[in-house]
Amino acid sequence: MRTIFDQPDDKEVHAQFARVVDALEGKLPQAAAHLEQARDDLLAFTA
């Protein structure tokens, strides 16, 4: 999760979020789904 917030701009934040969710889907599908549902709230700071 920390890598999402360490990105230099909002475009990269969103791209890293997608990469993290993709990486979790194989091993922790429920966690990936939870993050996907919370995407707007977690990334609200980029607006």
N, C-alpha and C positions, 0 to 999 in steps of 0.2 A: 504494500500500500504506500509506503513512504516514497517509492520511486514515482508514483503518480504526481505527488505534490512537489517534487524536486525538479520539474520540467521548466524550461525557460519561458514558455509562452502557452497560451490557452490551447492552441492547436496541438502542441505536443502533449499537453496534459490529457486531452481527450484521446489521443492516439495511444498513450501509455496506459490509460484506463482500459482501453479495448484489449491491449496486449495482456494485461494482468487478468482480465476476465477470461480471455481465451486460454491462458495458461492454467487457470483453475478449473476449467470445464472438465478436463479429463480426470483429475484426481478428486476434486471437491465440487461436484456439480451444484450442490445446494448453496454453497458459498458464492459461486459464480452467479447463480440466479438471484441471490440476495443483493449482491453488489449491483447487478444490472437493474434491479428494481429501485435501488437507491441512487442511481446514476445522477439524476437531476439535483438531488440534495447534496451529494458529495462533491459535485463539480460546480455548485452554485457560485463559488468564489470567482469563477472565470468569466462570469457575465459582466 
